[in-house]
Amino acid sequence: MSMGMPNSSVTDAARLLQFDREHIWHPYTSIDNPLEVFLVESADGVRLRLQDGRELIDGMASWWSVIHGYNNPELTRTIREQAGRLSHVMFGGLTHLPAIELAKALIDIVPKGLNRVFFCDSGSVAVEVAMKMAIQYFFAQGVTGRNKFLTIRSGYHGDTFHAMSVCDPTTGMHQIYQGVLPQYFFADAPSCRFSDEWREDDIFSFRQLLTQQHRSICAVILEPIVQGAGGMRFYHPEYLRRVRQLCDEFSVLLIADEIATGFGRSGRLFGCDHAGISPDILCLGKALTGGYMTLAAVLATQEVGRVISRGEPGVFMHGPTFMGNPLACSVAVRSIQLLLDSNWQENIARIESGLQRGLEPCRNLPGVHDVRVLGAIGVVELVRPVKMARIQRLFVDNGVWIRPFGRLVYVMPPYVIGDEDLATLTQALCRVVEMELSHEQQL
Ligand SMILES: *Cc1c(COP(=O)(O)O)cnc(C)c1O
């Protein structure tokens, strides 16, 4: 098909969308019966501009990543300049300034003790890398049989095989891949909410599993404080402190998956900071490059690095082709500078109160189970799952980009969102949820 025909742009757009529908797989969609997709022409600040001229306020920050907004002049300039110097070079045997600067910047801001940096391509791969590190850590010491993982329910860690194996066993993909996925241990999800009073019994299930199974467990992996795609739950910092203590007690490594929570989203730079703990291994991704490029990083302690390197096989066995890509590293360095140079804590607090105020009207709607806000994350949990195709279109018709899943309608906008746009975003969310719920009642 020819895409450059001198037709009206509407016809062009229709043709492009038809090609897309007939040939392209989108995330979690059917090829035969695809959900509607919208053609984005450009984006600026918090606005997505569609091909047909409509503008949408983005409530998703492209899945947590675009924290400084789209087409940020500083980030765009950085990546342009870097492209003129060095777009890519293999990382085996070679290194470069952007990777070194990024490693420095990360070590400075992450929870203390993490000073060995491994760069990789995406969040899921970072989780694979972290899990391989934990297995190698015990293998290198000649300890056999400590190669299983303990996690908590309602988690999400990515779509590759080992990442899937520690996603929630009910909402994850365990059934489809039965017999292929390794079977690991799942403690109950924390039920004590972020600002509840701490209840001692919340840690029982975790403690019991670790007590019984620790001889076969190399690491605990979890998302600190905010469980993202597995349920958008915010749990109590004391839970995380207990997990850290118990990992120490049983000499099990702690892997913190901060791919969603990293870089200020929850109100602290990292989820672990709410509890004042450091993991042994930390996974970062999503907002790392301000949403400009795919990049992830795994940070480990000196101890983990040393043990892996001193035993057999003496090296850490991983090395992706695009490891430490200079474009991605350079834009990540700039993104971190932008964040640290801003009044980010005050700003996230401003968004937090805007979300609290703006989502409050949802609370009393019949069909709404819960409304919760932490940092720049706002969640409206419904009683029943949404009708995806319908609600998606309603959001677009109401000038916002919000993409719910299941019973969860949630927003985590770019940090640069102004108060007025934030109010427009939450008003549209409430209006559409109300329309959706009343439509359901009529059925
Ligand atoms: C998104 C996410 C991942 C997976 O990252 P990808 O870049 O999509 O592979 C892993 N863990 C958490 C907590 C995430 O939110």
The ligand as an ORCA input file, in Angstrom:
! r2SCAN-3c Opt
* xyz 0 1
  C       6.499     -2.101     33.947
  C       7.104     -2.900     35.025
  C       8.011     -3.944     34.744
  C       8.354     -4.354     33.338
  O       9.004     -3.354     32.617
  P       8.994     -3.399     31.009
  O       9.857     -2.242     30.621
  O       7.559     -3.248     30.584
  O       9.570     -4.713     30.600
  C       8.564     -4.618     35.813
  N       8.261     -4.306     37.088
  C       7.401     -3.307     37.387
  C       7.129     -2.987     38.813
  C       6.778     -2.581     36.374
  O       5.901     -1.615     36.683
*
